[in-house]
Amino acid sequence: MKIFIYKTLILFIAALLLFKLTFVNLIKEYESKILTNFGKERLEYTKIKLKDEIQNSLKKDKILSDEDAKLLREFFIKIKNEIYPKN
């Protein structure tokens, strides 16, 4: 009976150690990536940068190229036709 308990205890410890070394470290790695990419400072920087880019584009005479304008126009027409179908 003692041998069964020892083997079970060793197997449990080995499984716990294996779990901790694989899954827990993997989860922590992804968690740190998420925090660095979506941290408060990073979001504030992106917000400020976006505002600056919008202000710079408003100073320009023409924001879109002719090709981009045509593409957006066709896209908006397609969306409008899906929202308001012709019956």
A tleap script that builds the chain and sets N, CA, C and O, in Angstrom:
source leaprc.protein.ff14SB
mol = sequence {
  NMET LYS ILE PHE ILE TYR LYS THR LEU ILE
  LEU PHE ILE ALA ALA LEU LEU LEU PHE LYS
  LEU THR PHE VAL ASN LEU ILE LYS GLU TYR
  GLU SER LYS ILE LEU THR ASN PHE GLY LYS
  GLU ARG LEU GLU TYR THR LYS ILE LYS LEU
  LYS ASP GLU ILE GLN ASN SER LEU LYS LYS
  ASP LYS ILE LEU SER ASP GLU ASP ALA LYS
  LEU LEU ARG GLU PHE PHE ILE LYS ILE LYS
  ASN GLU ILE TYR PRO LYS CASN
}
set mol.1.N position { 0.818 -1.185 0.000 }
set mol.1.CA position { 0.000 0.000 0.000 }
set mol.1.C position { 0.870 1.260 0.000 }
set mol.1.O position { 0.541 2.258 -0.641 }
set mol.2.N position { 1.999 1.192 0.742 }
set mol.2.CA position { 2.895 2.340 0.796 }
set mol.2.C position { 3.460 2.650 -0.586 }
set mol.2.O position { 3.573 3.818 -0.959 }
set mol.3.N position { 3.810 1.629 -1.338 }
set mol.3.CA position { 4.405 1.822 -2.659 }
set mol.3.C position { 3.401 2.503 -3.593 }
set mol.3.O position { 3.784 3.375 -4.373 }
set mol.4.N position { 2.130 2.119 -3.525 }
set mol.4.CA position { 1.097 2.730 -4.343 }
set mol.4.C position { 0.979 4.218 -4.027 }
set mol.4.O position { 0.885 5.032 -4.946 }
set mol.5.N position { 0.982 4.582 -2.770 }
set mol.5.CA position { 0.882 5.985 -2.358 }
set mol.5.C position { 2.104 6.762 -2.836 }
set mol.5.O position { 1.963 7.879 -3.333 }
set mol.6.N position { 3.291 6.196 -2.695 }
set mol.6.CA position { 4.508 6.872 -3.149 }
set mol.6.C position { 4.484 7.077 -4.669 }
set mol.6.O position { 4.811 8.159 -5.157 }
set mol.7.N position { 4.100 6.045 -5.405 }
set mol.7.CA position { 4.050 6.153 -6.865 }
set mol.7.C position { 3.015 7.197 -7.296 }
set mol.7.O position { 3.262 7.992 -8.203 }
set mol.8.N position { 1.869 7.183 -6.641 }
set mol.8.CA position { 0.821 8.151 -6.955 }
set mol.8.C position { 1.292 9.564 -6.650 }
set mol.8.O position { 1.045 10.481 -7.434 }
set mol.9.N position { 1.960 9.749 -5.530 }
set mol.9.CA position { 2.475 11.062 -5.148 }
set mol.9.C position { 3.534 11.542 -6.130 }
set mol.9.O position { 3.520 12.707 -6.527 }
set mol.10.N position { 4.439 10.676 -6.524 }
set mol.10.CA position { 5.479 11.037 -7.494 }
set mol.10.C position { 4.854 11.372 -8.846 }
set mol.10.O position { 5.262 12.339 -9.490 }
set mol.11.N position { 3.878 10.592 -9.281 }
set mol.11.CA position { 3.203 10.848 -10.549 }
set mol.11.C position { 2.454 12.173 -10.515 }
set mol.11.O position { 2.468 12.921 -11.492 }
set mol.12.N position { 1.809 12.461 -9.406 }
set mol.12.CA position { 1.079 13.720 -9.259 }
set mol.12.C position { 2.036 14.907 -9.310 }
set mol.12.O position { 1.758 15.898 -9.985 }
set mol.13.N position { 3.145 14.815 -8.610 }
set mol.13.CA position { 4.141 15.898 -8.604 }
set mol.13.C position { 4.738 16.092 -9.997 }
set mol.13.O position { 4.948 17.223 -10.435 }
set mol.14.N position { 5.007 14.993 -10.686 }
set mol.14.CA position { 5.564 15.076 -12.038 }
set mol.14.C position { 4.556 15.724 -12.991 }
set mol.14.O position { 4.930 16.560 -13.814 }
set mol.15.N position { 3.291 15.347 -12.883 }
set mol.15.CA position { 2.260 15.939 -13.740 }
set mol.15.C position { 2.095 17.422 -13.440 }
set mol.15.O position { 1.955 18.228 -14.360 }
set mol.16.N position { 2.110 17.785 -12.178 }
set mol.16.CA position { 1.996 19.188 -11.781 }
set mol.16.C position { 3.185 19.998 -12.289 }
set mol.16.O position { 3.010 21.116 -12.775 }
set mol.17.N position { 4.366 19.455 -12.184 }
set mol.17.CA position { 5.572 20.130 -12.660 }
set mol.17.C position { 5.533 20.293 -14.182 }
set mol.17.O position { 5.870 21.354 -14.708 }
set mol.18.N position { 5.126 19.248 -14.874 }
set mol.18.CA position { 5.017 19.315 -16.327 }
set mol.18.C position { 3.994 20.369 -16.750 }
set mol.18.O position { 4.243 21.128 -17.687 }
set mol.19.N position { 2.862 20.423 -16.080 }
set mol.19.CA position { 1.836 21.424 -16.377 }
set mol.19.C position { 2.376 22.829 -16.168 }
set mol.19.O position { 2.178 23.712 -17.004 }
set mol.20.N position { 3.057 23.031 -15.049 }
set mol.20.CA position { 3.584 24.358 -14.733 }
set mol.20.C position { 4.646 24.787 -15.734 }
set mol.20.O position { 4.690 25.952 -16.129 }
set mol.21.N position { 5.489 23.872 -16.142 }
set mol.21.CA position { 6.559 24.224 -17.078 }
set mol.21.C position { 6.049 24.483 -18.490 }
set mol.21.O position { 6.690 25.217 -19.242 }
set mol.22.N position { 4.936 23.910 -18.864 }
set mol.22.CA position { 4.448 24.085 -20.227 }
set mol.22.C position { 3.344 25.133 -20.301 }
set mol.22.O position { 3.558 26.216 -20.845 }
set mol.23.N position { 2.198 24.833 -19.775 }
set mol.23.CA position { 1.041 25.692 -19.960 }
set mol.23.C position { 1.131 27.012 -19.208 }
set mol.23.O position { 0.778 28.050 -19.767 }
set mol.24.N position { 1.580 27.008 -17.993 }
set mol.24.CA position { 1.631 28.240 -17.209 }
set mol.24.C position { 2.622 29.218 -17.835 }
set mol.24.O position { 2.333 30.412 -17.918 }
set mol.25.N position { 3.778 28.738 -18.275 }
set mol.25.CA position { 4.745 29.628 -18.912 }
set mol.25.C position { 4.226 30.147 -20.242 }
set mol.25.O position { 4.468 31.302 -20.592 }
set mol.26.N position { 3.522 29.318 -20.981 }
set mol.26.CA position { 2.939 29.740 -22.251 }
set mol.26.C position { 1.880 30.814 -22.027 }
set mol.26.O position { 1.823 31.795 -22.768 }
set mol.27.N position { 1.053 30.635 -21.021 }
set mol.27.CA position { 0.025 31.623 -20.697 }
set mol.27.C position { 0.660 32.933 -20.263 }
set mol.27.O position { 0.208 34.002 -20.675 }
set mol.28.N position { 1.687 32.870 -19.449 }
set mol.28.CA position { 2.358 34.093 -19.003 }
set mol.28.C position { 3.014 34.828 -20.168 }
set mol.28.O position { 3.029 36.059 -20.202 }
set mol.29.N position { 3.550 34.079 -21.111 }
set mol.29.CA position { 4.182 34.691 -22.288 }
set mol.29.C position { 3.152 35.466 -23.112 }
set mol.29.O position { 3.401 36.603 -23.511 }
set mol.30.N position { 2.003 34.852 -23.364 }
set mol.30.CA position { 0.963 35.536 -24.127 }
set mol.30.C position { 0.383 36.709 -23.345 }
set mol.30.O position { 0.047 37.740 -23.928 }
set mol.31.N position { 0.267 36.560 -22.050 }
set mol.31.CA position { -0.238 37.645 -21.224 }
set mol.31.C position { 0.687 38.852 -21.283 }
set mol.31.O position { 0.220 39.987 -21.370 }
set mol.32.N position { 1.983 38.619 -21.236 }
set mol.32.CA position { 2.925 39.738 -21.315 }
set mol.32.C position { 2.889 40.394 -22.693 }
set mol.32.O position { 3.026 41.613 -22.793 }
set mol.33.N position { 2.706 39.604 -23.762 }
set mol.33.CA position { 2.584 40.180 -25.100 }
set mol.33.C position { 1.345 41.061 -25.203 }
set mol.33.O position { 1.398 42.146 -25.781 }
set mol.34.N position { 0.243 40.603 -24.650 }
set mol.34.CA position { -0.999 41.381 -24.693 }
set mol.34.C position { -0.833 42.675 -23.910 }
set mol.34.O position { -1.256 43.736 -24.369 }
set mol.35.N position { -0.226 42.597 -22.745 }
set mol.35.CA position { -0.058 43.797 -21.933 }
set mol.35.C position { 0.869 44.810 -22.586 }
set mol.35.O position { 0.648 46.015 -22.460 }
set mol.36.N position { 1.915 44.340 -23.289 }
set mol.36.CA position { 2.806 45.295 -23.941 }
set mol.36.C position { 2.147 45.911 -25.168 }
set mol.36.O position { 2.389 47.080 -25.470 }
set mol.37.N position { 1.324 45.155 -25.878 }
set mol.37.CA position { 0.682 45.702 -27.073 }
set mol.37.C position { -0.550 46.544 -26.764 }
set mol.37.O position { -0.865 47.470 -27.511 }
set mol.38.N position { -1.242 46.243 -25.688 }
set mol.38.CA position { -2.465 46.953 -25.362 }
set mol.38.C position { -2.408 47.619 -23.995 }
set mol.38.O position { -3.431 47.773 -23.328 }
set mol.39.N position { -1.228 48.007 -23.589 }
set mol.39.CA position { -1.083 48.703 -22.316 }
set mol.39.C position { -1.621 50.118 -22.414 }
set mol.39.O position { -1.849 50.633 -23.509 }
set mol.40.N position { -1.820 50.733 -21.282 }
set mol.40.CA position { -2.402 52.077 -21.238 }
set mol.40.C position { -1.517 53.091 -21.950 }
set mol.40.O position { -2.020 53.942 -22.682 }
set mol.41.N position { -0.210 53.011 -21.745 }
set mol.41.CA position { 0.701 53.954 -22.381 }
set mol.41.C position { 0.684 53.785 -23.893 }
set mol.41.O position { 0.697 54.767 -24.636 }
set mol.42.N position { 0.656 52.539 -24.343 }
set mol.42.CA position { 0.651 52.254 -25.783 }
set mol.42.C position { -0.634 52.774 -26.430 }
set mol.42.O position { -0.592 53.330 -27.527 }
set mol.43.N position { -1.770 52.598 -25.760 }
set mol.43.CA position { -3.034 53.094 -26.290 }
set mol.43.C position { -3.062 54.620 -26.329 }
set mol.43.O position { -3.575 55.207 -27.282 }
set mol.44.N position { -2.520 55.258 -25.311 }
set mol.44.CA position { -2.449 56.723 -25.301 }
set mol.44.C position { -1.567 57.225 -26.437 }
set mol.44.O position { -1.912 58.198 -27.107 }
set mol.45.N position { -0.433 56.569 -26.659 }
set mol.45.CA position { 0.464 56.955 -27.747 }
set mol.45.C position { -0.236 56.812 -29.093 }
set mol.45.O position { -0.121 57.690 -29.948 }
set mol.46.N position { -0.961 55.714 -29.287 }
set mol.46.CA position { -1.684 55.480 -30.534 }
set mol.46.C position { -2.774 56.521 -30.730 }
set mol.46.O position { -2.989 56.993 -31.847 }
set mol.47.N position { -3.457 56.878 -29.665 }
set mol.47.CA position { -4.515 57.883 -29.729 }
set mol.47.C position { -3.943 59.243 -30.137 }
set mol.47.O position { -4.510 59.922 -30.994 }
set mol.48.N position { -2.842 59.634 -29.539 }
set mol.48.CA position { -2.207 60.910 -29.867 }
set mol.48.C position { -1.705 60.907 -31.304 }
set mol.48.O position { -1.883 61.882 -32.034 }
set mol.49.N position { -1.082 59.812 -31.703 }
set mol.49.CA position { -0.564 59.692 -33.066 }
set mol.49.C position { -1.699 59.771 -34.090 }
set mol.49.O position { -1.546 60.411 -35.130 }
set mol.50.N position { -2.826 59.132 -33.807 }
set mol.50.CA position { -3.974 59.167 -34.706 }
set mol.50.C position { -4.525 60.584 -34.838 }
set mol.50.O position { -4.861 61.022 -35.939 }
set mol.51.N position { -4.619 61.301 -33.720 }
set mol.51.CA position { -5.081 62.689 -33.766 }
set mol.51.C position { -4.149 63.548 -34.608 }
set mol.51.O position { -4.609 64.368 -35.403 }
set mol.52.N position { -2.849 63.368 -34.440 }
set mol.52.CA position { -1.877 64.129 -35.230 }
set mol.52.C position { -2.020 63.851 -36.718 }
set mol.52.O position { -1.971 64.770 -37.536 }
set mol.53.N position { -2.199 62.579 -37.068 }
set mol.53.CA position { -2.352 62.217 -38.473 }
set mol.53.C position { -3.628 62.798 -39.063 }
set mol.53.O position { -3.630 63.228 -40.217 }
set mol.54.N position { -4.699 62.820 -38.305 }
set mol.54.CA position { -5.958 63.408 -38.787 }
set mol.54.C position { -5.787 64.902 -38.992 }
set mol.54.O position { -6.241 65.448 -39.998 }
set mol.55.N position { -5.137 65.566 -38.048 }
set mol.55.CA position { -4.903 67.002 -38.198 }
set mol.55.C position { -4.019 67.298 -39.405 }
set mol.55.O position { -4.274 68.264 -40.125 }
set mol.56.N position { -3.008 66.506 -39.638 }
set mol.56.CA position { -2.139 66.703 -40.799 }
set mol.56.C position { -2.888 66.465 -42.104 }
set mol.56.O position { -2.672 67.177 -43.085 }
set mol.57.N position { -3.763 65.473 -42.120 }
set mol.57.CA position { -4.503 65.192 -43.348 }
set mol.57.C position { -5.533 66.274 -43.635 }
set mol.57.O position { -5.847 66.525 -44.798 }
set mol.58.N position { -6.070 66.925 -42.601 }
set mol.58.CA position { -7.032 68.006 -42.819 }
set mol.58.C position { -6.366 69.236 -43.428 }
set mol.58.O position { -7.033 70.039 -44.081 }
set mol.59.N position { -5.086 69.389 -43.227 }
set mol.59.CA position { -4.351 70.520 -43.804 }
set mol.59.C position { -4.082 70.322 -45.292 }
set mol.59.O position { -3.829 71.288 -46.013 }
set mol.60.N position { -4.136 69.091 -45.747 }
set mol.60.CA position { -3.873 68.801 -47.155 }
set mol.60.C position { -5.073 69.201 -48.012 }
set mol.60.O position { -6.213 69.216 -47.549 }
set mol.61.N position { -4.785 69.521 -49.268 }
set mol.61.CA position { -5.849 69.887 -50.196 }
set mol.61.C position { -6.657 68.662 -50.605 }
set mol.61.O position { -7.881 68.729 -50.711 }
set mol.62.N position { -5.969 67.536 -50.836 }
set mol.62.CA position { -6.625 66.313 -51.267 }
set mol.62.C position { -6.095 65.161 -50.406 }
set mol.62.O position { -4.892 64.899 -50.378 }
set mol.63.N position { -6.997 64.483 -49.712 }
set mol.63.CA position { -6.589 63.429 -48.788 }
set mol.63.C position { -6.383 62.099 -49.518 }
set mol.63.O position { -5.378 61.422 -49.301 }
set mol.64.N position { -7.323 61.729 -50.374 }
set mol.64.CA position { -7.284 60.431 -51.054 }
set mol.64.C position { -6.769 60.580 -52.479 }
set mol.64.O position { -6.960 61.607 -53.132 }
set mol.65.N position { -6.117 59.532 -52.933 }
set mol.65.CA position { -5.748 59.501 -54.341 }
set mol.65.C position { -6.990 59.151 -55.151 }
set mol.65.O position { -7.990 58.702 -54.591 }
set mol.66.N position { -6.933 59.354 -56.465 }
set mol.66.CA position { -8.089 59.072 -57.313 }
set mol.66.C position { -8.466 57.588 -57.253 }
set mol.66.O position { -9.647 57.241 -57.240 }
set mol.67.N position { -7.466 56.731 -57.219 }
set mol.67.CA position { -7.725 55.294 -57.157 }
set mol.67.C position { -8.398 54.904 -55.841 }
set mol.67.O position { -9.335 54.105 -55.832 }
set mol.68.N position { -7.918 55.470 -54.731 }
set mol.68.CA position { -8.519 55.171 -53.426 }
set mol.68.C position { -9.947 55.697 -53.340 }
set mol.68.O position { -10.824 55.036 -52.785 }
set mol.69.N position { -10.177 56.889 -53.891 }
set mol.69.CA position { -11.522 57.469 -53.873 }
set mol.69.C position { -12.493 56.602 -54.673 }
set mol.69.O position { -13.625 56.377 -54.244 }
set mol.70.N position { -12.052 56.117 -55.835 }
set mol.70.CA position { -12.911 55.265 -56.655 }
set mol.70.C position { -13.220 53.956 -55.925 }
set mol.70.O position { -14.357 53.485 -55.943 }
set mol.71.N position { -12.216 53.380 -55.292 }
set mol.71.CA position { -12.403 52.136 -54.556 }
set mol.71.C position { -13.383 52.307 -53.405 }
set mol.71.O position { -14.264 51.470 -53.208 }
set mol.72.N position { -13.237 53.388 -52.643 }
set mol.72.CA position { -14.154 53.643 -51.525 }
set mol.72.C position { -15.573 53.898 -52.023 }
set mol.72.O position { -16.538 53.438 -51.412 }
set mol.73.N position { -15.705 54.633 -53.137 }
set mol.73.CA position { -17.023 54.905 -53.694 }
set mol.73.C position { -17.722 53.601 -54.060 }
set mol.73.O position { -18.894 53.417 -53.731 }
set mol.74.N position { -17.023 52.698 -54.734 }
set mol.74.CA position { -17.615 51.417 -55.112 }
set mol.74.C position { -17.973 50.586 -53.885 }
set mol.74.O position { -18.994 49.899 -53.872 }
set mol.75.N position { -17.133 50.649 -52.856 }
set mol.75.CA position { -17.402 49.926 -51.614 }
set mol.75.C position { -18.658 50.465 -50.931 }
set mol.75.O position { -19.497 49.685 -50.480 }
set mol.76.N position { -18.795 51.792 -50.851 }
set mol.76.CA position { -19.967 52.390 -50.211 }
set mol.76.C position { -21.250 52.092 -50.994 }
set mol.76.O position { -22.308 51.873 -50.404 }
set mol.77.N position { -21.147 52.087 -52.315 }
set mol.77.CA position { -22.317 51.752 -53.132 }
set mol.77.C position { -22.743 50.310 -52.863 }
set mol.77.O position { -23.935 50.023 -52.757 }
set mol.78.N position { -21.781 49.413 -52.753 }
set mol.78.CA position { -22.099 48.012 -52.475 }
set mol.78.C position { -22.769 47.861 -51.105 }
set mol.78.O position { -23.738 47.116 -50.966 }
set mol.79.N position { -22.257 48.563 -50.103 }
set mol.79.CA position { -22.868 48.515 -48.763 }
set mol.79.C position { -24.277 49.079 -48.804 }
set mol.79.O position { -25.196 48.508 -48.216 }
set mol.80.N position { -24.454 50.218 -49.509 }
set mol.80.CA position { -25.780 50.829 -49.612 }
set mol.80.C position { -26.766 49.870 -50.271 }
set mol.80.O position { -27.914 49.773 -49.838 }
set mol.81.N position { -26.332 49.164 -51.309 }
set mol.81.CA position { -27.228 48.208 -51.992 }
set mol.81.C position { -27.570 47.025 -51.106 }
set mol.81.O position { -28.654 46.458 -51.238 }
set mol.82.N position { -26.674 46.637 -50.204 }
set mol.82.CA position { -26.986 45.542 -49.279 }
set mol.82.C position { -27.928 45.999 -48.166 }
set mol.82.O position { -28.757 45.226 -47.687 }
set mol.83.N position { -27.791 47.254 -47.765 }
set mol.83.CA position { -28.664 47.777 -46.701 }
set mol.83.C position { -30.049 48.071 -47.244 }
set mol.83.O position { -31.052 47.718 -46.624 }
set mol.84.N position { -30.108 48.719 -48.405 }
set mol.84.CA position { -31.369 49.070 -49.037 }
set mol.84.C position { -31.504 48.319 -50.359 }
set mol.84.O position { -31.268 48.900 -51.418 }
set mol.85.N position { -31.878 47.046 -50.321 }
set mol.85.CA position { -31.968 46.278 -51.561 }
set mol.85.C position { -33.111 46.788 -52.452 }
set mol.85.O position { -34.131 47.270 -51.959 }
set mol.86.N position { -32.919 46.672 -53.761 }
set mol.86.CA position { -33.938 47.086 -54.716 }
set mol.86.C position { -34.911 45.923 -54.885 }
set mol.86.O position { -34.538 44.845 -55.348 }
set mol.87.N position { -36.167 46.162 -54.501 }
set mol.87.CA position { -37.178 45.099 -54.603 }
set mol.87.C position { -38.078 45.352 -55.793 }
set mol.87.O position { -38.993 44.570 -56.051 }
savepdb mol mol.pdb
quit
